[in-house]
Amino acid sequence: MKNQLTRRRFIRHAAAGSAAVTLLSARQAPLAFAAEAAKPALLGGVPVRQGGWPSWPTWREQWEPAVLKVLRSRKWFRGSGETIAEFEAAYAQLLGAKRCLATASGTTALLTSLHVMDVDAGDEVIVSPYTFIATYNAVLLNNALPVFADTDPASLTMDPASIESRITDRTRAILPVHIYGMPCDMDPINAIAKKHKLAVIEDACQAWLAEYKGRKCGTLGDLGCFSFQESKHLPSGEGGAVTGNSDELLDRCTAFHNCGRATGSFKGNGYFTRGSNYRMQHFQAAILTQQLEKLVTDTAHRRENADYLSAQLKQIPGIQPARLPENSRAVWHLFPFRYDAQQFNGLGRDKFIRALNAEGVPCSSVYHEQYFDGILDEAINSRGFKRLFSAERLKAYRESFQELKGNRQVCATTVAMTQNMLLAERSDMNQILEAVRKIQAHSAALAKSA
Ligand SMILES: Cc1ncc(COP(=O)(O)O)c(C=O)c1O
């Protein structure tokens, strides 16, 4: 894994192209497979694509007065202005959620939600293992154990069938992750939660406007968490939000993220709960509100290209785009597919990625089996966790990572491209397809090469 890019570095790398190049390639002729016969770029041939991809994040001059207004108002702190509240109302409306609370980040949205759903020291939370590390961290920082459900290799999301066997008398919540903006199969997850009286907190940090059976991700469980970090589809450098339909829960979130100050249904001037400072700044909210319309149009653009890519890629033997739950729509924070080396003459996944990169198509393997990295060993060997959990429980917990066969398969075979690539033109998608086909045509030679 050492020579693989981290996700954020990869996103920056992939975005470092010029719009001019995109325009140029948009004018190229429709897909012709002539290049397939040519030597692969990794073996010294000419890349299918030369140049970059649409850059990310984007900014428009016409958005600047909104930011300047905050600056000149000298109302920069959440308690003094209205800009954050305006963003919260607009984002809630866009999602069809009753309430939205803006936070400093997706991580603090998760920390807030876990606290409010009463995940306490010594509890357990059933978590998707296939996610950004912040999902694990949020549970661990609440001094609770992230117990991993398995990943469904077809959908890359939490396999509902793997949840119940992992529930113990300490389990408080289920934390599914709509990874890459692909909705989890929420009906069975919610049914299990209801049966066992567990909270459901959606990690929708990559799933702005994703839909499951006509409802937006982030409104399907008790609380939903979003990230507005710079690589995200709705970016403000850092930022996040908690969404939900319960006034009481959102009032609790508001208090917790604001040092525990009483608010809404919790009247009074005092502090009725523990809390932290996880507040957003008005500058961030101004930047976010300006981009809401663009989020909607970008999402439609990404979907159109992703649908096209999925339909074309699945015709290539050995390439399997992810399966979505019935009646759902993804938003593609990354565009993933599973790779079967056997259909490519044994060309290993990491070399396939290198070959695709050399053809001018940035992609990466993204998440690995992070539970073996040491973060969980550090936690379970800590004084606190040893006090909170029996040695027997911690041993069984550590051993349970070996059971995550679906997740292992997903980590070993997934390849993903970044969202900004989906903002290019149809002809650019054809170049991606052409590059994959070219590599397949030459896979035997590539497999043999150093
Ligand atoms: C799935 C997931 N969860 C949580 C987070 C944490 O969000 P943030 O970086 O805004 O703290 C991220 C951010 O990348 C994420 O992708």
PDBQT file of the ligand as one rigid body, heavy atoms in Angstrom, charges set to zero:
ROOT
HETATM    1  C1  LIG A 501     -17.195   8.534   4.650  1.00  0.00    +0.000 C 
HETATM    2  C2  LIG A 501     -16.629   9.710   5.396  1.00  0.00    +0.000 A 
HETATM    3  N1  LIG A 501     -16.920   9.851   6.699  1.00  0.00    +0.000 NA
HETATM    4  C3  LIG A 501     -16.457  10.890   7.412  1.00  0.00    +0.000 A 
HETATM    5  C4  LIG A 501     -15.638  11.842   6.847  1.00  0.00    +0.000 A 
HETATM    6  C5  LIG A 501     -15.116  12.949   7.688  1.00  0.00    +0.000 C 
HETATM    7  O1  LIG A 501     -15.401  14.197   7.190  1.00  0.00    +0.000 OA
HETATM    8  P1  LIG A 501     -14.426  15.439   7.476  1.00  0.00    +0.000 P 
HETATM    9  O2  LIG A 501     -13.163  15.208   6.703  1.00  0.00    +0.000 OA
HETATM   10  O3  LIG A 501     -15.204  16.611   6.985  1.00  0.00    +0.000 OA
HETATM   11  O4  LIG A 501     -14.189  15.477   8.935  1.00  0.00    +0.000 OA
HETATM   12  C6  LIG A 501     -15.314  11.741   5.493  1.00  0.00    +0.000 A 
HETATM   13  C7  LIG A 501     -14.442  12.729   4.845  1.00  0.00    +0.000 C 
HETATM   14  O5  LIG A 501     -13.688  12.446   3.956  1.00  0.00    +0.000 OA
HETATM   15  C8  LIG A 501     -15.803  10.636   4.749  1.00  0.00    +0.000 A 
HETATM   16  O6  LIG A 501     -15.504  10.499   3.465  1.00  0.00    +0.000 OA
ENDROOT
TORSDOF 0
